[in-house]
Amino acid sequence: MRDYDSAAPGASPVKVLIAGGFGVGKTTLVSAISEIDPLRTEERLTAAGVGVDDLDGIENKAATTVAMDFGRLTLHHAGIVLYLFGTPGQERFWFLWDDLLHGALGAIVLVDTRRLDRSFPAIDFFENRGLPFVVAANCFHGEQPYTVEEINAALHLRDPNTPVLLLDARSRDDVRGALLSLLEVLIARARPTSPV
């Protein structure tokens, strides 16, 4: 049984968003790494979504996040508690993203290279708001048809230093690596620049 109150006392809280398009694996990613039973707001897809939700490429998807996912990860050695907020991926729920953004220090933008065009709205969202992020390409079933360099070139990221990673959202180690990469970005941005 997971303990909901076991976050390290005195640890610094860091809010991180897990964002991306519909069906890229955000709920799976939060579930893979959370030290608590994650909060999920999933509902079954129904006939009401036909013509509204684009299931092209994810025809077997049966449920979707309608508000957010929430998980927690304590990094005891660093004195940090990560609070993970997974955004809903469907366009009709994007109005929630600005509320979820409040207080966030960074984000992981999860992309599916089989449907890379669906990644642009999430990337634009964070680039336009100046929130640091890393891009994580979810390797579904271990398949990855593109290299990191090809994904980076296709996404046309404004900041060429934005990390682009490959991961399996089901793998705790892969997700941990993506979160550590994001923390490195946040630490680098927080360092004062030396005068010239």
C-alpha positions as CSV (number, residue, x, y, z in Angstrom):
1,M,0.0,0.0,0.0
2,R,1.3,3.4,-0.9
3,D,1.5,6.1,1.7
4,Y,0.0,9.4,0.7
5,D,1.7,11.3,3.5
6,S,5.2,10.1,3.2
7,A,6.7,13.0,1.2
8,A,10.0,14.1,2.8
9,P,9.4,16.8,5.4
10,G,11.0,20.1,4.4
11,A,11.5,18.9,0.8
12,S,11.0,21.6,-1.9
13,P,7.8,21.1,-3.9
14,V,8.2,21.3,-7.7
15,K,5.1,21.2,-9.9
16,V,5.6,19.5,-13.3
17,L,3.1,19.2,-16.1
18,I,2.9,16.1,-18.3
19,A,1.3,17.3,-21.5
20,G,0.7,16.2,-25.1
21,G,-1.9,15.3,-27.6
22,F,-4.7,12.8,-27.3
23,G,-3.6,9.3,-26.7
24,V,0.2,9.8,-26.4
25,G,0.5,8.1,-23.0
26,K,0.3,10.8,-20.3
27,T,-1.8,8.8,-17.9
28,T,0.5,5.8,-18.4
29,L,3.6,8.0,-17.7
30,V,2.2,9.4,-14.5
31,S,1.2,5.9,-13.3
32,A,4.6,4.5,-14.1
33,I,6.5,6.8,-11.8
34,S,4.1,8.0,-9.1
35,E,4.9,6.8,-5.5
36,I,1.3,7.2,-4.6
37,D,-1.7,5.7,-6.3
38,P,-2.3,8.3,-9.0
39,L,-5.5,10.3,-9.2
40,R,-7.0,9.6,-12.6
41,T,-10.0,11.4,-14.1
42,E,-10.6,8.9,-17.0
43,E,-14.0,8.4,-18.6
44,R,-15.0,5.9,-21.3
45,L,-15.1,7.1,-24.8
46,T,-18.7,7.1,-26.0
47,A,-20.6,7.7,-29.3
48,A,-20.9,11.4,-28.2
49,G,-17.3,11.9,-29.1
50,V,-17.7,10.5,-32.7
51,G,-16.7,13.3,-35.0
52,V,-15.3,15.3,-32.1
53,D,-12.4,13.2,-30.9
54,D,-9.9,12.1,-33.6
55,L,-9.1,8.4,-33.0
56,D,-7.1,8.1,-36.2
57,G,-4.1,5.9,-35.2
58,I,-5.5,5.1,-31.8
59,E,-8.7,3.3,-32.7
60,N,-8.4,0.9,-29.7
61,K,-8.4,3.7,-27.2
62,A,-11.4,3.1,-24.8
63,A,-11.0,5.8,-22.1
64,T,-9.6,9.4,-21.9
65,T,-8.6,11.9,-19.3
66,V,-11.2,14.5,-18.9
67,A,-9.6,16.8,-16.2
68,M,-6.1,15.7,-15.1
69,D,-4.0,13.0,-13.7
70,F,-2.0,13.6,-10.5
71,G,1.0,11.7,-9.1
72,R,3.9,12.4,-6.7
73,L,7.5,11.4,-6.7
74,T,9.9,12.3,-3.8
75,L,13.6,12.6,-4.7
76,H,15.0,12.2,-1.2
77,H,18.7,12.7,-2.2
78,A,17.8,16.1,-3.8
79,G,15.3,17.2,-1.2
80,I,12.6,17.7,-3.9
81,V,9.0,16.4,-4.2
82,L,7.7,16.4,-7.7
83,Y,4.0,16.9,-8.1
84,L,3.0,15.6,-11.5
85,F,-0.1,17.0,-13.3
86,G,-1.1,15.2,-16.5
87,T,-3.1,17.4,-18.8
88,P,-6.1,16.2,-20.9
89,G,-5.2,15.6,-24.5
90,Q,-8.4,16.3,-26.3
91,E,-8.8,19.7,-27.8
92,R,-12.1,20.3,-26.2
93,F,-10.4,20.1,-22.7
94,W,-7.4,22.4,-23.5
95,F,-9.1,25.3,-21.6
96,L,-7.9,23.4,-18.5
97,W,-4.2,23.8,-19.4
98,D,-3.9,27.4,-18.3
99,D,-5.3,26.5,-14.9
100,L,-2.9,23.6,-14.6
101,L,0.0,25.8,-15.7
102,H,-0.3,28.0,-12.6
103,G,2.7,27.3,-10.4
104,A,4.4,24.8,-12.7
105,L,8.1,25.1,-13.1
106,G,8.4,22.9,-16.2
107,A,6.8,20.2,-18.4
108,I,7.4,17.0,-20.2
109,V,5.7,17.2,-23.6
110,L,5.0,13.6,-24.6
111,V,4.8,13.0,-28.4
112,D,3.8,10.1,-30.6
113,T,5.9,9.9,-33.7
114,R,3.2,8.0,-35.5
115,R,1.1,11.2,-35.2
116,L,3.7,13.9,-34.8
117,D,1.5,16.6,-36.2
118,R,-0.7,16.3,-33.1
119,S,2.3,17.5,-31.0
120,F,2.5,21.0,-32.3
121,P,-0.3,22.5,-30.2
122,A,1.3,21.3,-26.9
123,I,4.8,22.5,-27.9
124,D,3.4,25.9,-29.1
125,F,1.5,26.2,-25.7
126,F,4.7,26.0,-23.7
127,E,6.9,27.9,-26.1
128,N,4.4,30.8,-26.1
129,R,4.3,30.9,-22.3
130,G,8.0,30.5,-21.8
131,L,7.7,27.4,-19.6
132,P,10.8,25.2,-19.8
133,F,10.1,21.7,-21.1
134,V,11.6,18.5,-22.6
135,V,10.2,16.6,-25.4
136,A,9.8,12.8,-24.8
137,A,8.9,10.6,-27.8
138,N,6.9,7.6,-26.5
139,C,8.2,4.4,-28.1
140,F,5.0,2.4,-28.4
141,H,5.8,-1.4,-28.1
142,G,9.5,-0.6,-28.4
143,E,9.0,0.8,-31.9
144,Q,10.7,4.0,-32.8
145,P,10.8,4.8,-36.5
146,Y,12.7,8.1,-36.1
147,T,15.9,9.2,-34.4
148,V,16.1,12.0,-31.8
149,E,17.7,14.2,-34.5
150,E,14.8,13.6,-37.0
151,I,12.2,14.3,-34.3
152,N,14.0,17.5,-33.3
153,A,14.1,18.6,-36.9
154,A,10.5,17.8,-37.5
155,L,9.3,19.7,-34.5
156,H,11.1,23.0,-35.3
157,L,11.7,23.8,-31.6
158,R,12.4,27.5,-31.0
159,D,15.1,26.7,-28.5
160,P,17.6,24.4,-30.0
161,N,18.8,23.3,-26.5
162,T,15.4,21.8,-25.7
163,P,16.1,18.2,-24.9
164,V,14.4,15.6,-27.1
165,L,14.4,12.1,-25.6
166,L,13.1,8.6,-26.5
167,L,11.2,6.7,-23.8
168,D,8.7,4.1,-23.0
169,A,6.0,5.7,-20.9
170,R,5.5,2.3,-19.1
171,S,9.1,2.2,-17.9
172,R,9.8,3.8,-14.5
173,D,13.5,4.1,-15.4
174,D,12.7,5.9,-18.7
175,V,10.3,8.3,-17.0
176,R,12.7,9.0,-14.2
177,G,15.4,9.8,-16.8
178,A,13.0,12.3,-18.5
179,L,12.2,14.0,-15.2
180,L,15.9,14.3,-14.3
181,S,16.5,15.8,-17.8
182,L,13.8,18.4,-17.0
183,L,15.3,19.1,-13.6
184,E,18.7,19.7,-15.3
185,V,17.0,22.2,-17.6
186,L,15.4,24.0,-14.7
187,I,18.7,24.1,-12.7
188,A,20.6,25.4,-15.7
189,R,18.0,28.2,-16.2
190,A,18.1,29.1,-12.5
191,R,21.9,29.5,-12.5
192,P,22.9,33.2,-12.6
193,T,24.9,34.1,-15.6
194,S,28.3,35.5,-15.0
195,P,29.0,39.1,-16.1
196,V,31.0,39.5,-19.2
